[in-house]
Amino acid sequence: MYSLATQTETVESAEARREQLILENLPQVNLIARRFHDKVPQSVGLSDLVSTGVLGLIAAVDNFDPRSGVKLKTYAEYRIRGAILDSLRDMDWASRHRRKKAKDIESALNRAQQRHGHAPAEDEIAKEMGITLEEYQAQLIEIQGLNIESLEVVTREGGDSLLSVLADTREKLPSELFERSELERVLAQCIEAMPENERLVLSLYYYEELTLREIAEIMGRHISRVAELKSQGTLRLRAEMRAKWPTRGN
């Protein structure tokens, strides 16, 4: 009888600890969901992102192994972000029309680069597309929600990422280390060649994880202008990487 009571108390204690861990990490869900919400179209509700993030948090708490040497907060962030990204992919909110616009801009950027021999300005890209500067900037605003992942996992046509050419292995083979270092070197060169404003926006957005509103305040620009710079900078970087680091199907 005593043993059964003790076992029941142990189960109840484990459940209480689980609930405590979930509650302690809920602010992290809200923070991550809000960062994603700033990056996606307005049709995607914040509450939906939070709900999905909570599911990711619960999975993290239930599957966390303290012996792994990783902190629960770090593991939870990985699972929360992954759950939200998966839900956004499932929504398929990026219409074919918007993806085509992004591809058209990227192609025009490439042509303008070859024509002028330098990183083309907005008016040069717009001229290459045969539209006005205002129309070009409006398109940049429209496609901004397409880029929801960090630059290192930007999805290429056909599902490959820029790092898909690297072997996914834990072995530190010299060939793999060299290839990764070369990719990092090329990426750094492409970023360095970008216009300063675009480079700053991408750095603050992807690496500092600031929202467009926060970046606008730092730069003293309107948020719509920052959105334009982010979209154009991402497409410019992707186009440069495709040219200098060709992968399958390129």
MOLIN-V761517 format. One record per residue. N is the residue number from 0. PHI is phi in whole degrees, -180 to 180 (none if undefined). PSI is psi as a letter, one per 30 degrees, with the letter a starting at -180 (NA if undefined). Layout:
n=N phi=PHI psi=PSI
n=N phi=PHI psi=PSI
//
This chain:
n=0 phi=none psi=e
n=1 phi=-64 psi=e
n=2 phi=-63 psi=e
n=3 phi=-65 psi=e
n=4 phi=-65 psi=e
n=5 phi=-65 psi=e
n=6 phi=-65 psi=e
n=7 phi=-64 psi=e
n=8 phi=-64 psi=e
n=9 phi=-65 psi=e
n=10 phi=-63 psi=e
n=11 phi=-64 psi=e
n=12 phi=-66 psi=e
n=13 phi=-66 psi=e
n=14 phi=-66 psi=e
n=15 phi=-65 psi=e
n=16 phi=-65 psi=e
n=17 phi=-62 psi=e
n=18 phi=-62 psi=e
n=19 phi=-64 psi=e
n=20 phi=-65 psi=e
n=21 phi=-64 psi=e
n=22 phi=-64 psi=e
n=23 phi=-64 psi=e
n=24 phi=-101 psi=g
n=25 phi=-61 psi=e
n=26 phi=-57 psi=e
n=27 phi=-66 psi=e
n=28 phi=-62 psi=e
n=29 phi=-61 psi=e
n=30 phi=-64 psi=e
n=31 phi=-66 psi=e
n=32 phi=-62 psi=e
n=33 phi=-66 psi=e
n=34 phi=-64 psi=e
n=35 phi=-66 psi=e
n=36 phi=-61 psi=e
n=37 phi=-72 psi=f
n=38 phi=-101 psi=f
n=39 phi=-110 psi=l
n=40 phi=-58 psi=l
n=41 phi=-64 psi=f
n=42 phi=-68 psi=f
n=43 phi=-87 psi=j
n=44 phi=-79 psi=k
n=45 phi=-63 psi=e
n=46 phi=-62 psi=e
n=47 phi=-66 psi=e
n=48 phi=-67 psi=e
n=49 phi=-65 psi=e
n=50 phi=-60 psi=e
n=51 phi=-66 psi=e
n=52 phi=-63 psi=e
n=53 phi=-64 psi=e
n=54 phi=-61 psi=e
n=55 phi=-64 psi=e
n=56 phi=-64 psi=e
n=57 phi=-61 psi=e
n=58 phi=-62 psi=e
n=59 phi=-66 psi=e
n=60 phi=-64 psi=e
n=61 phi=-71 psi=f
n=62 phi=-107 psi=g
n=63 phi=-70 psi=k
n=64 phi=-116 psi=j
n=65 phi=-58 psi=f
n=66 phi=-79 psi=f
n=67 phi=-73 psi=f
n=68 phi=84 psi=g
n=69 phi=-106 psi=k
n=70 phi=-71 psi=k
n=71 phi=-59 psi=e
n=72 phi=-60 psi=e
n=73 phi=-67 psi=e
n=74 phi=-66 psi=e
n=75 phi=-64 psi=e
n=76 phi=-61 psi=e
n=77 phi=-61 psi=e
n=78 phi=-72 psi=e
n=79 phi=-66 psi=e
n=80 phi=-61 psi=e
n=81 phi=-63 psi=e
n=82 phi=-64 psi=e
n=83 phi=-68 psi=e
n=84 phi=-62 psi=e
n=85 phi=-62 psi=e
n=86 phi=-67 psi=e
n=87 phi=-68 psi=e
n=88 phi=-64 psi=e
n=89 phi=-66 psi=e
n=90 phi=-66 psi=f
n=91 phi=52 psi=h
n=92 phi=-79 psi=f
n=93 phi=-84 psi=j
n=94 phi=-67 psi=l
n=95 phi=-60 psi=e
n=96 phi=-63 psi=e
n=97 phi=-70 psi=e
n=98 phi=-66 psi=e
n=99 phi=-64 psi=e
n=100 phi=-62 psi=e
n=101 phi=-62 psi=e
n=102 phi=-66 psi=e
n=103 phi=-64 psi=e
n=104 phi=-65 psi=e
n=105 phi=-63 psi=e
n=106 phi=-65 psi=e
n=107 phi=-65 psi=e
n=108 phi=-63 psi=e
n=109 phi=-63 psi=e
n=110 phi=-65 psi=e
n=111 phi=-65 psi=e
n=112 phi=-61 psi=e
n=113 phi=-69 psi=e
n=114 phi=-70 psi=e
n=115 phi=-98 psi=f
n=116 phi=76 psi=g
n=117 phi=-153 psi=l
n=118 phi=-62 psi=j
n=119 phi=-68 psi=k
n=120 phi=-80 psi=l
n=121 phi=-60 psi=e
n=122 phi=-67 psi=e
n=123 phi=-71 psi=e
n=124 phi=-68 psi=e
n=125 phi=-61 psi=e
n=126 phi=-64 psi=e
n=127 phi=-63 psi=e
n=128 phi=-86 psi=f
n=129 phi=75 psi=g
n=130 phi=-130 psi=l
n=131 phi=-77 psi=l
n=132 phi=-61 psi=e
n=133 phi=-64 psi=e
n=134 phi=-67 psi=e
n=135 phi=-64 psi=e
n=136 phi=-65 psi=e
n=137 phi=-65 psi=e
n=138 phi=-67 psi=e
n=139 phi=-62 psi=e
n=140 phi=-65 psi=e
n=141 phi=-66 psi=e
n=142 phi=-96 psi=g
n=143 phi=-60 psi=e
n=144 phi=-72 psi=f
n=145 phi=-71 psi=f
n=146 phi=-101 psi=j
n=147 phi=-110 psi=f
n=148 phi=-114 psi=l
n=149 phi=-68 psi=l
n=150 phi=-62 psi=f
n=151 phi=-74 psi=f
n=152 phi=-124 psi=g
n=153 phi=-57 psi=k
n=154 phi=-76 psi=k
n=155 phi=-94 psi=l
n=156 phi=-57 psi=k
n=157 phi=97 psi=f
n=158 phi=98 psi=f
n=159 phi=-83 psi=l
n=160 phi=-105 psi=l
n=161 phi=-63 psi=f
n=162 phi=-100 psi=g
n=163 phi=-68 psi=f
n=164 phi=-76 psi=f
n=165 phi=-94 psi=k
n=166 phi=-67 psi=k
n=167 phi=-93 psi=i
n=168 phi=-144 psi=l
n=169 phi=-88 psi=f
n=170 phi=-76 psi=k
n=171 phi=-91 psi=i
n=172 phi=-71 psi=k
n=173 phi=-55 psi=e
n=174 phi=-64 psi=e
n=175 phi=-70 psi=e
n=176 phi=-63 psi=e
n=177 phi=-65 psi=e
n=178 phi=-63 psi=e
n=179 phi=-66 psi=e
n=180 phi=-65 psi=e
n=181 phi=-67 psi=e
n=182 phi=-63 psi=e
n=183 phi=-64 psi=e
n=184 phi=-65 psi=e
n=185 phi=-64 psi=e
n=186 phi=-61 psi=e
n=187 phi=-63 psi=e
n=188 phi=-63 psi=e
n=189 phi=-64 psi=e
n=190 phi=-67 psi=e
n=191 phi=-64 psi=e
n=192 phi=-82 psi=f
n=193 phi=-76 psi=l
n=194 phi=-57 psi=k
n=195 phi=-59 psi=e
n=196 phi=-62 psi=e
n=197 phi=-66 psi=e
n=198 phi=-62 psi=e
n=199 phi=-67 psi=e
n=200 phi=-62 psi=e
n=201 phi=-64 psi=e
n=202 phi=-64 psi=e
n=203 phi=-68 psi=e
n=204 phi=-79 psi=e
n=205 phi=-88 psi=e
n=206 phi=-99 psi=e
n=207 phi=-88 psi=f
n=208 phi=59 psi=h
n=209 phi=-84 psi=l
n=210 phi=-81 psi=l
n=211 phi=-60 psi=e
n=212 phi=-65 psi=e
n=213 phi=-66 psi=e
n=214 phi=-65 psi=e
n=215 phi=-60 psi=e
n=216 phi=-67 psi=e
n=217 phi=-65 psi=e
n=218 phi=-86 psi=f
n=219 phi=69 psi=h
n=220 phi=-116 psi=l
n=221 phi=-71 psi=k
n=222 phi=-61 psi=e
n=223 phi=-66 psi=e
n=224 phi=-68 psi=e
n=225 phi=-64 psi=e
n=226 phi=-63 psi=e
n=227 phi=-62 psi=e
n=228 phi=-63 psi=e
n=229 phi=-66 psi=e
n=230 phi=-63 psi=e
n=231 phi=-66 psi=e
n=232 phi=-65 psi=e
n=233 phi=-65 psi=e
n=234 phi=-66 psi=e
n=235 phi=-63 psi=e
n=236 phi=-66 psi=e
n=237 phi=-64 psi=e
n=238 phi=-63 psi=e
n=239 phi=-65 psi=e
n=240 phi=-68 psi=e
n=241 phi=-64 psi=e
n=242 phi=-74 psi=e
n=243 phi=-97 psi=f
n=244 phi=-136 psi=i
n=245 phi=-65 psi=k
n=246 phi=-125 psi=a
n=247 phi=-57 psi=k
n=248 phi=81 psi=g
n=249 phi=-91 psi=NA
//
